[in-house]
Amino acid sequence: MPIRSFQLSLRFILPLALVIGLSALVLLPMVDELTQRWFLRDLDTRAQMVAASIRAPLIDYVMLQDAGAIRDLLERAAIDGHLLALGFCDVEGNLRYRSSALPPQINCRGAVPSAIRISEVLFEQNGMSLGKLLLAQDTHFIQRRSDEFRFYLMLVFLLMFLMISALAAWIAHWSWLGWVSALKNLLRLETASPAGSPTPPEFRPLVGDLRAMLHQMQVERRVQQHSPQAWTPQKLRSLLHDELAGDEVLVVSNREPYIHEQGEQGIVVRRPASGLVTAVEPVMRACSGTWIAHGSGTADRVTVDAHDRVQVPPGRPAYTLRRVWLTHEEEEGYYYGFSNEGLWPLCHMAHVRPVFRTADWEQYVAVNQRFADAVIAEANTDDPVVLVQDYHFALLPRIVREKLPKATIIMFWHIPWPNPESFGICPWREALLEGLLGNTLLGFHTPFHCKNFLETVDRYLETRIEHEASTISYGGELTQVEPYPISIAWPEPDIVLDVVQCRKTLRESLNLPGDHRIALGVDRLDYTKGIVERFQAVDRLLEMHPELIGRFSLLQIAAPSRSSLDEYQNLEARVRKLAHQINQRYLNPSAAPIVLRIEHYDADQLATCYRAADICLVTSLHDGMNLVAKEFIAARDDELGVLILSQFTGAARELHEALIINPYHIEQGAQALYRALTMPAAEQRERMRSMRTLVRDFNVYRWAGLMLLDAARLRRRQRVTEKIHSHSRHPLRRAV
């Protein structure tokens, strides 16, 4: 063991000695030259100071031609430091006066003995030259000091070499104590050494697995960095088959992707207005898994089988929807209460105070348990891939982990994560964090949200956090925390509608002239979306530019949401009242400034609106990502239209070509609207083309694929760890 440690030390010490020796050879001449420059500059400075101190009396004596007084003055000045002597030359270049120590070789024509530096200072009086002062200085001390400095610098290099060498030898010795250190050495050899490097014999059974894992990680990194455009449903299916061995995928969310409603003509199927559904539903079509969600439609129960399952999408089934039923009390407490009166305002900086009630918390716990039981029941293996969606199920990962310890649980938090101080308001903060740390992988929209989460865990739980690796170790389990900016599925070319026809259809449906300019807002009716501030910006625009009255309107589509809550009822009343006031203020027979539609629009209706509008307004006061911005961009294959985007959305960190605004600044919003209305088509195309490229390449399949790739990597690491633990528990088997 000591010999092995010594050999390992030499591998480091010998190159270190070579590097330090070469550094000394290069640095010493440079340092020597630099120090000489410093000393010479110091001599010149001192000479200038001496000359300045005797200037006035010397000029007087020269004017009086008082030779004795001049010599006395020069003798007294020569006492200073390294100054040997002084002399004074007249205008004709003759040495007229000198101190006694001035070498005879020095004259006014530049003759200078070795080791003496001459500084010259011109003297003038009323524009007339009187001569120049010569200051002779001894430079022997410069070489002496340079030799001393070189000696001490060499000593520093030697001490540094000895200290680093001793430290390297100590580390090398202790690194070989125990099989854990030997395993670390093996990993170092696999990542840094050439093929054929010696491997400790007790770990040779693991070499194949480690090499395969490292190779796959390199392949994945290249795929992520160099081919974002390759992400398609087919690639996602291939990824599941190749990287996750075709494992089943289970999605858990509160909102279901398809709602069956009882209508006058029978049962109709509706897709809810939800960014989550927009992002995850295409992924499930590619994965053919099972989606577990709350069945909230009036006809949901009559459309499922005996096991509460239904195949979706209707007409082209691609995956299974498993519905979970909640009582009215459970929905009021878990969804409307704790989730949307507590967690939602807690995580959004929208100036609405969160409300926490014990009864709501109890329902939240019970419903999380109910959904976790459904996940366990739907799992056909002991290691499924579980994709948990959003803040409604913070406790579910820990519950599933206890029943299915081998499961790969991935949770994506679709809303912002607050700072530790804000999150500390929640009375059950520790329980929520413990639940979230049951995940294998926890995703947020932005690195800033990840940072907030790590700091929150650090504040309220006893954990080990590796900030560089973005991992949290809690209770012997590891959770990876990463940013995954969510996106949308790029529309198929065969379903894209004609822009001209869309513009005509929308304006006819709103009884607007064919050349009327339209800005579009598409949101849930929520206080975080900045709808009130948007209306105020329109009001200010028309006040600043009255020529737009009757020529411009904002079409605001606001899907009703959480209408039983007081905050949302008050918001709806305020939005309606403000729209009416603005329309009355700018009353015009041809068009109202604000066209408010508080109703649900289906995907086809929204596509028509996106392609027909001149401007899309996304002015959220605080948002995780906001996919409306990306849907608008994806719909504009004509490369026209302007996106006005709030700086407080995750999308603003990606879509830099949009007009980024602070939605709280009403004038800024009005100015952005006017700029969008007057923007040349060439500039619109340049901006839109860049944003469309980004949204197309960084689509929802890439979002899901990167999470699944990371999950596959973590699964491989877990398998290797299990082999190592199994190997370490049988030392006799290693010896054999």
Stockholm file with secondary structure:
# STOCKHOLM 1.0

chainA/1-736         MPIRSFQLSLRFILPLALVIGLSALVLLPMVDELTQRWFLRDLDTRAQMVAASIRAPLIDYVMLQDAGAIRDLLERAAIDGHLLALGFCDVEGNLRYRSSALPPQINCRGAVPSAIRISEVLFEQNGMSLGKLLLAQDTHFIQRRSDEFRFYLMLVFLLMFLMISALAAWIAHWSWLGWVSALKNLLRLETASPAGSPTPPEFRPLVGDLRAMLHQMQVERRVQQHSPQAWTPQKLRSLLHDELAGDEVLVVSNREPYIHEQGEQGIVVRRPASGLVTAVEPVMRACSGTWIAHGSGTADRVTVDAHDRVQVPPGRPAYTLRRVWLTHEEEEGYYYGFSNEGLWPLCHMAHVRPVFRTADWEQYVAVNQRFADAVIAEANTDDPVVLVQDYHFALLPRIVREKLPKATIIMFWHIPWPNPESFGICPWREALLEGLLGNTLLGFHTPFHCKNFLETVDRYLETRIEHEASTISYGGELTQVEPYPISIAWPEPDIVLDVVQCRKTLRESLNLPGDHRIALGVDRLDYTKGIVERFQAVDRLLEMHPELIGRFSLLQIAAPSRSSLDEYQNLEARVRKLAHQINQRYLNPSAAPIVLRIEHYDADQLATCYRAADICLVTSLHDGMNLVAKEFIAARDDELGVLILSQFTGAARELHEALIINPYHIEQGAQALYRALTMPAAEQRERMRSMRTLVRDFNVYRWAGLMLLDAARLRRRQRVTEKIHSHSRHPLRRAV
#=GR chainA/1-736 SS CHHHHHHHHHHHHHHHHHHHHHHHHHHHHHHHHHHHHHHHHHHHHHHHHHHHHHHHHHHHHHHHTCHHHHHHHHHHHTTSTTEEEEEEECTTSCEEEECTTSCTTCCTTSCCCTTEEEEEEEEEETTEEEEEEEEEEECHHHHHHHHHHHHHHHHHHHHHHHHHHHHHHHHHHHHTSSHHHHHHHHHHHHHHSCTTCCCCGGGHHHHHHHHHHHHHHHHHHHHHHHCGGGCCHHHHHHHHHHHSTTCCEEEECSSCSCEEEEETTEEEEECCCCHHHHHHHHHHHHHTCEEEEECCSTTTGGGSCTTSEEEESTTSCCEEEEEECCCHHHIIIIIIIIIIIIIHHHHSCSSCCCCCCHHHHHHHHHHHHHHHHHHHHHCSSSSCEEEEESGGGSSHHHHHHHHCTTCEEEEECCSCCCCHHHHTTSTTHHHHHHHHTTCSEEEESSHHHHHHHHHHHHHHSCCEEETTTTEEEETTEEEEEEECCCCCCCCCGGGCCCHHHHHHHHHHHTTCCTTCEEEEEEEESCTTSCHHHHHHHHHHHHHHCGGGTTTEEEEEEEECCSTTSHHHHHHHHHHHHHHHHHHHHTCCSSCCSEEEECSCCCHHHHHHHHHHCSEEEECCSSCSCCSHHHHHHHHCTTCCCEEEEETTSGGGGTCTTSEEECTTCHHHHHHHHHHHHTCCHHHHHHHHHHHHHHHHHSCHHHHHHHHHHHHHHHHHHHHHHHHHHHHHTCHHHHHC
#=GC SS_cons         CHHHHHHHHHHHHHHHHHHHHHHHHHHHHHHHHHHHHHHHHHHHHHHHHHHHHHHHHHHHHHHHTCHHHHHHHHHHHTTSTTEEEEEEECTTSCEEEECTTSCTTCCTTSCCCTTEEEEEEEEEETTEEEEEEEEEEECHHHHHHHHHHHHHHHHHHHHHHHHHHHHHHHHHHHHTSSHHHHHHHHHHHHHHSCTTCCCCGGGHHHHHHHHHHHHHHHHHHHHHHHCGGGCCHHHHHHHHHHHSTTCCEEEECSSCSCEEEEETTEEEEECCCCHHHHHHHHHHHHHTCEEEEECCSTTTGGGSCTTSEEEESTTSCCEEEEEECCCHHHIIIIIIIIIIIIIHHHHSCSSCCCCCCHHHHHHHHHHHHHHHHHHHHHCSSSSCEEEEESGGGSSHHHHHHHHCTTCEEEEECCSCCCCHHHHTTSTTHHHHHHHHTTCSEEEESSHHHHHHHHHHHHHHSCCEEETTTTEEEETTEEEEEEECCCCCCCCCGGGCCCHHHHHHHHHHHTTCCTTCEEEEEEEESCTTSCHHHHHHHHHHHHHHCGGGTTTEEEEEEEECCSTTSHHHHHHHHHHHHHHHHHHHHTCCSSCCSEEEECSCCCHHHHHHHHHHCSEEEECCSSCSCCSHHHHHHHHCTTCCCEEEEETTSGGGGTCTTSEEECTTCHHHHHHHHHHHHTCCHHHHHHHHHHHHHHHHHSCHHHHHHHHHHHHHHHHHHHHHHHHHHHHHTCHHHHHC
//
